[in-house]
Each structure stands twice: as structure tokens, then as C-alpha cells.
Amino acid sequence: MKKNDRLYCPLCRSVKTKKIYSGTDRVVSEYRHGDRPCDLSLFRCRECGARFLGKVAYASEIVHEAYWDMLTRNLPTGFAVQSGSDAISMKLLDKYRKTNRLLEIGCGDAALLNQARADGWRVTGIDISRKAVELARERYGLDIINGQLDEETVAWLGERSFDIILMWGVIEHLAEPLRVLRLSRALLRAGGALVLYTPNADSLFHRLARLTHCLTGGAVSFFMERVTIAMHTLYLTPGSLRRALRDCGFSAVEVRMASINLDFIFQAHSQFWWSNPWLLWGAKRLQRIAVRRGLNSHLIVVAEKA
């Protein structure tokens, strides 16, 4: 991630960046069974406002499998891994229905694809995780492509083939987000839409975490550890996301506020001491304040292809 020997923003390519946090990902460290800690550093782009990770101690494939190990161990079989799937209404997608084809990039256990299929969509899914693909087949009988979106996959699926592309909790995982956004645009028909769900780096949770870390001179890192993880290489604001989508050729970009299922988050991390009823109670109270102030934990973004 270097340009002219300086760390640059993966979203806008600016070299005007600053390190704002260094820490350790507890999940990867736990599930690597005694291997070296998963150290990471967080940077802020002074140009577009996005935050992003520098080099992480482990390859992305190892990081993803560590989180899937945690999810499949701590969640009951029937609990959908798509933690934000209740934030979307299928009616949101109906205005774009023409060819009836829908693609989800990073489909996880395919809970959202199964919901779309029940609503009459012809669905296709892609996911990098072998565990996710296995779950999709076992739970819903969906045959998912195991891999990443690249030029070869676009050629195989066919350009201008889909009405809707979903990236539900995906863009924050990408090392090359602009490349994936452009490839997604190529797969959409004219007038189709890309629908994203991603954490909001301007949320109340993120602001409080950064403020606590700053005011204590880094002595209190508990909250930053909760919102900065190796799985999420990119942390977007509404403004930075609008800019990136427009730069990639999308128009009519609409940003909506959304939240996440906190019961899911705490249950998924149930092996850690901090995942207890009292902190869950406090997090839910903060979530209510965030919603009232328009500082929700997540964003839903709808971007149309001109």
C-alpha cells in the first residue's frame, strides 16, 4: 500500500494520511492458537476522511477463516451470519427489477440471498470463505462461487447481467475497493443499482472510541479494539463513500442510516470476558442515542449505474 514511499489511502489514493491508532485483533490472536499476536495500525486520510488499516500481521484469508471459526463456534446453526440482514427490505430492490437477476458479493452464509430468492429473484453469490460456501449449501441449498470478484469472474458472469448487486458488510474488508466497485459497475445493466451496507466511521460508537483513546493518551484502548479489527481494512464515512462511488462511475448515490444487531455481535464474541449482559445493555442504550442523533453504527448506500 505504498505510493512514492508513503502510505496512501486505498479509497482516494491520497498520501495525506496519519496514524491514529495501533492495537491487536483479539479474535485472530485467539483463534491462531498461540501464534504471534495479530498487530494492526489504523490511519486516517486527511483528503477524504476514510480510515484504513496499514499492514496486518496475517494474510486476509487467515483473518477471515479465524472470524468464521468464531462465528460457527459461538452461534447456533439457525442464527444467520448476515448480522445486518434485517436492515434491508426487499421492497427497496423492486424498483430496479427488470431482468430479475441479483448478485451478492461476499454473501456469507447466503441468508440474504435466500431471502431474495423467496421474493422471486434469480440469485448468484460469491464469497472468499470456504466455510461460508459450505454453510450456504447446507442451510439453503445454494451453490455459491468460492472466490473473489475479478476480471475473469466478470467475463464468466457476463457484463451488464444484473439488476442489483449487493455488498452487505463487504466493502470494509477489501484491500482494493475501487477495483471491486468498477468491476461491480461492469456487471450491472444500465439503470441497475449497487446496494452497500457498511460500518459508519462517523458513528457515535466510533467517535466515542476515538475520543476516549485520544483523551487518555492511548491508555484506554478497550473501545478502539471493539471498532478496529483486522477483518475491516477500511472504515468509511458517508462523504468518503459518496466520493468513491462517483469516481467509479455511479450516479444518484443515496446514503441512509442503519444499525447492527448487537445481540448477534455479543453472542458472536461470547468467549471474551467483555461480552456480558451489562455491556450489552449499555451498548443498546448508546445505539438508541445514536439513532436519535443520526449517528447510526452503519450505512446503507444505493448507487445507480447511469
C-alpha positions as CSV (number, residue, x, y, z in Angstrom):
1,M,0.0,0.0,0.0
2,K,2.8,2.4,-0.7
3,K,2.9,5.2,-3.3
4,N,6.1,7.3,-3.6
5,D,7.3,5.5,-0.5
6,R,4.4,6.8,1.6
7,L,1.3,5.1,2.9
8,Y,-1.7,6.1,0.8
9,C,-5.5,5.9,1.1
10,P,-7.0,2.9,-0.7
11,L,-10.1,4.9,-1.4
12,C,-8.9,8.2,-2.9
13,R,-5.2,7.4,-3.3
14,S,-4.1,10.5,-1.3
15,V,-0.8,10.3,0.6
16,K,-2.0,12.8,3.1
17,T,-2.5,10.2,5.9
18,K,-1.9,10.0,9.6
19,K,-1.6,7.0,12.0
20,I,-4.2,7.4,14.7
21,Y,-4.2,4.0,16.5
22,S,-2.1,0.8,17.0
23,G,-3.5,-2.3,18.6
24,T,-4.2,-6.0,18.4
25,D,-7.0,-8.1,17.0
26,R,-8.1,-10.4,19.8
27,V,-10.2,-12.7,17.7
28,V,-7.4,-13.6,15.2
29,S,-4.9,-13.9,18.1
30,E,-7.2,-16.2,20.0
31,Y,-8.0,-18.5,17.0
32,R,-4.4,-18.8,15.8
33,H,-3.8,-20.8,19.0
34,G,-0.6,-19.2,20.4
35,D,0.9,-17.9,17.2
36,R,2.2,-14.3,17.1
37,P,-0.4,-11.6,18.0
38,C,-2.3,-10.0,15.2
39,D,-1.0,-6.5,15.4
40,L,-2.5,-3.7,13.3
41,S,-2.4,0.1,12.8
42,L,-5.2,2.5,11.8
43,F,-4.7,5.5,9.6
44,R,-6.9,8.5,8.7
45,C,-7.0,10.1,5.2
46,R,-6.9,13.8,5.5
47,E,-8.2,14.2,2.0
48,C,-11.4,12.1,2.0
49,G,-11.9,11.3,5.7
50,A,-11.8,7.5,5.4
51,R,-9.9,5.4,7.9
52,F,-7.9,2.3,6.9
53,L,-5.5,-0.3,8.2
54,G,-1.8,-0.5,7.4
55,K,-0.1,-3.8,7.1
56,V,-1.8,-6.6,9.2
57,A,0.3,-9.4,10.8
58,Y,-1.7,-12.1,9.0
59,A,-2.9,-12.7,5.4
60,S,-6.6,-11.8,4.7
61,E,-7.5,-15.5,4.1
62,I,-6.3,-16.4,7.6
63,V,-8.1,-13.4,9.2
64,H,-11.4,-14.3,7.5
65,E,-11.2,-18.0,8.5
66,A,-10.4,-17.1,12.1
67,Y,-13.6,-15.0,12.3
68,W,-15.6,-17.8,10.6
69,D,-14.2,-20.2,13.2
70,M,-15.5,-17.9,15.9
71,L,-18.9,-17.4,14.3
72,T,-19.6,-21.0,13.6
73,R,-18.5,-22.0,17.1
74,N,-20.4,-19.3,19.1
75,L,-23.7,-19.1,17.1
76,P,-26.4,-21.7,16.9
77,T,-27.0,-23.3,13.5
78,G,-30.1,-21.3,12.8
79,F,-28.7,-17.9,13.5
80,A,-27.9,-16.1,10.2
81,V,-24.4,-14.9,9.9
82,Q,-25.6,-11.9,8.0
83,S,-25.8,-9.7,11.1
84,G,-27.3,-6.7,9.2
85,S,-29.8,-8.7,7.0
86,D,-32.8,-7.3,8.9
87,A,-31.7,-3.7,7.9
88,I,-32.8,-4.2,4.3
89,S,-36.3,-4.5,2.9
90,M,-36.7,-6.4,-0.4
91,K,-39.1,-3.7,-1.5
92,L,-36.1,-1.4,-1.7
93,L,-34.9,-3.5,-4.6
94,D,-38.2,-3.8,-6.6
95,K,-37.8,-0.5,-8.4
96,Y,-34.7,-1.9,-10.2
97,R,-36.2,-5.3,-11.1
98,K,-36.1,-5.8,-14.8
99,T,-34.1,-9.0,-15.7
100,N,-34.8,-10.4,-12.3
101,R,-31.1,-11.2,-11.7
102,L,-29.4,-10.4,-8.4
103,L,-25.8,-10.9,-7.4
104,E,-24.4,-10.7,-3.9
105,I,-20.6,-10.2,-3.5
106,G,-19.4,-11.6,-0.1
107,C,-22.7,-13.4,0.5
108,G,-21.6,-15.1,3.8
109,D,-23.9,-18.0,4.7
110,A,-26.3,-16.7,2.0
111,A,-29.1,-15.8,4.4
112,L,-29.8,-12.6,2.4
113,L,-29.7,-14.4,-0.9
114,N,-32.2,-16.9,0.4
115,Q,-34.5,-14.0,1.4
116,A,-34.1,-12.5,-2.1
117,R,-34.8,-15.9,-3.7
118,A,-38.0,-16.2,-1.7
119,D,-39.0,-12.8,-3.1
120,G,-38.7,-14.2,-6.7
121,W,-35.1,-13.1,-7.6
122,R,-32.7,-15.3,-9.6
123,V,-29.7,-15.2,-7.3
124,T,-26.0,-15.7,-7.6
125,G,-23.4,-15.4,-4.8
126,I,-19.7,-15.1,-4.4
127,D,-17.7,-15.5,-1.1
128,I,-14.0,-15.9,-0.3
129,S,-14.6,-18.1,2.7
130,R,-14.9,-21.9,2.2
131,K,-16.8,-22.1,5.5
132,A,-19.4,-19.6,4.2
133,V,-19.8,-21.5,0.9
134,E,-20.4,-24.8,2.9
135,L,-23.0,-23.1,5.1
136,A,-24.8,-21.7,2.1
137,R,-25.1,-25.1,0.6
138,E,-26.1,-26.8,3.9
139,R,-28.6,-24.3,5.1
140,Y,-30.2,-23.1,1.8
141,G,-29.1,-25.4,-1.0
142,L,-27.5,-22.5,-2.8
143,D,-24.4,-23.2,-4.9
144,I,-22.1,-20.2,-4.2
145,I,-18.9,-19.3,-6.1
146,N,-15.9,-19.7,-3.8
147,G,-13.5,-16.8,-4.7
148,Q,-13.2,-13.1,-5.3
149,L,-14.6,-10.7,-7.8
150,D,-12.0,-10.3,-10.6
151,E,-11.9,-9.8,-14.3
152,E,-12.2,-13.5,-15.0
153,T,-15.4,-13.8,-12.9
154,V,-16.9,-10.7,-14.6
155,A,-16.2,-12.3,-18.0
156,W,-17.8,-15.6,-16.8
157,L,-20.9,-14.0,-15.3
158,G,-21.3,-11.5,-18.2
159,E,-21.2,-7.7,-18.3
160,R,-24.5,-5.9,-17.8
161,S,-26.1,-9.0,-16.5
162,F,-27.6,-7.9,-13.2
163,D,-30.3,-5.6,-11.9
164,I,-28.9,-5.5,-8.4
165,I,-25.6,-6.1,-6.8
166,L,-25.5,-6.4,-3.0
167,M,-22.3,-5.9,-1.0
168,W,-23.7,-6.4,2.5
169,G,-20.9,-5.9,5.0
170,V,-18.2,-6.4,2.4
171,I,-16.5,-3.1,1.2
172,E,-14.9,-2.7,4.6
173,H,-13.0,-5.9,4.0
174,L,-11.5,-5.0,0.7
175,A,-7.8,-4.2,0.0
176,E,-8.7,-2.7,-3.4
177,P,-12.2,-1.2,-3.0
178,L,-12.1,1.0,-6.1
179,R,-11.3,-2.0,-8.4
180,V,-14.2,-4.0,-7.0
181,L,-16.6,-1.1,-7.3
182,R,-15.6,-0.7,-11.0
183,L,-15.9,-4.4,-11.6
184,S,-19.4,-4.4,-10.0
185,R,-20.4,-1.5,-12.2
186,A,-19.4,-3.5,-15.3
187,L,-21.8,-6.4,-14.1
188,L,-24.8,-4.0,-13.8
189,R,-27.1,-3.2,-16.6
190,A,-27.8,0.5,-17.3
191,G,-30.2,1.7,-14.6
192,G,-29.2,-1.1,-12.2
193,A,-28.1,-0.4,-8.7
194,L,-25.3,-1.4,-6.3
195,V,-26.6,-1.6,-2.7
196,L,-24.0,-1.4,0.1
197,Y,-24.2,-2.0,3.9
198,T,-21.1,-1.0,5.9
199,P,-20.0,0.4,9.2
200,N,-20.1,4.2,9.6
201,A,-16.8,5.6,10.7
202,D,-18.6,8.8,11.8
203,S,-21.0,6.9,14.1
204,L,-21.4,7.6,17.8
205,F,-19.6,4.4,18.7
206,H,-16.5,5.3,16.6
207,R,-16.5,8.9,17.8
208,L,-16.6,7.9,21.5
209,A,-13.9,5.2,20.9
210,R,-11.6,7.8,19.3
211,L,-12.3,10.4,21.9
212,T,-11.6,8.1,24.8
213,H,-8.4,6.9,23.2
214,C,-7.2,10.5,22.5
215,L,-8.1,11.9,25.9
216,T,-6.3,9.2,27.7
217,G,-3.2,9.4,25.5
218,G,-3.9,5.8,24.3
219,A,-4.0,4.4,27.8
220,V,-7.6,3.3,27.3
221,S,-7.8,1.2,24.1
222,F,-10.7,-1.0,25.0
223,F,-13.2,0.8,22.8
224,M,-10.9,1.2,19.9
225,E,-10.3,-2.5,20.0
226,R,-14.0,-3.1,19.6
227,V,-14.4,-0.9,16.5
228,T,-11.0,-1.6,14.8
229,I,-10.4,-5.2,13.7
230,A,-8.3,-7.0,11.2
231,M,-11.4,-8.1,9.3
232,H,-12.2,-4.5,8.4
233,T,-9.4,-2.9,6.4
234,L,-11.5,0.1,5.5
235,Y,-13.7,2.5,7.6
236,L,-15.9,4.7,5.6
237,T,-17.8,8.0,6.2
238,P,-20.9,9.0,4.2
239,G,-18.8,11.6,2.4
240,S,-15.9,9.3,1.5
241,L,-18.2,6.6,0.2
242,R,-20.2,9.1,-2.0
243,R,-16.9,10.3,-3.4
244,A,-15.6,6.8,-4.2
245,L,-18.8,5.7,-5.9
246,R,-19.0,8.8,-8.1
247,D,-15.3,8.4,-9.0
248,C,-16.2,4.8,-10.1
249,G,-19.0,6.0,-12.4
250,F,-22.1,5.6,-10.3
251,S,-24.7,8.3,-10.0
252,A,-27.7,9.1,-7.8
253,V,-25.9,8.0,-4.7
254,E,-28.3,7.8,-1.7
255,V,-27.0,7.3,1.8
256,R,-29.3,6.0,4.6
257,M,-28.5,5.4,8.2
258,A,-28.8,1.9,9.6
259,S,-27.8,-0.1,12.7
260,I,-26.5,-3.6,13.5
261,N,-27.9,-6.4,15.6
262,L,-26.0,-6.0,18.9
263,D,-27.3,-9.4,20.2
264,F,-25.5,-11.0,17.3
265,I,-22.3,-9.1,17.9
266,F,-22.1,-10.0,21.6
267,Q,-23.1,-13.6,21.1
268,A,-20.5,-14.0,18.3
269,H,-17.8,-12.8,20.8
270,S,-19.2,-14.8,23.7
271,Q,-15.8,-16.4,24.6
272,F,-14.4,-12.9,25.6
273,W,-14.9,-11.5,29.1
274,W,-16.3,-8.2,27.8
275,S,-19.3,-9.9,26.1
276,N,-21.6,-9.8,29.1
277,P,-25.2,-8.6,29.7
278,W,-24.2,-5.3,31.4
279,L,-22.1,-4.1,28.5
280,L,-24.7,-5.3,26.0
281,W,-27.3,-3.2,28.0
282,G,-25.0,-0.2,27.8
283,A,-24.3,-0.7,24.1
284,K,-28.1,-0.8,23.3
285,R,-28.7,2.4,25.2
286,L,-25.9,4.1,23.2
287,Q,-27.4,2.7,20.0
288,R,-30.7,4.4,20.8
289,I,-29.0,7.7,21.3
290,A,-27.0,7.2,18.1
291,V,-30.2,6.6,16.1
292,R,-31.9,9.7,17.5
293,R,-28.9,11.8,16.6
294,G,-28.4,10.3,13.1
295,L,-25.1,8.8,14.1
296,N,-26.0,5.2,13.5
297,S,-23.4,2.4,13.5
298,H,-23.9,1.5,9.9
299,L,-24.8,2.9,6.5
300,I,-27.0,1.7,3.6
301,V,-25.9,3.2,0.3
302,V,-27.8,2.8,-3.0
303,A,-25.8,3.8,-6.1
304,E,-27.3,3.7,-9.6
305,K,-25.4,3.0,-12.8
306,A,-26.1,5.7,-15.3
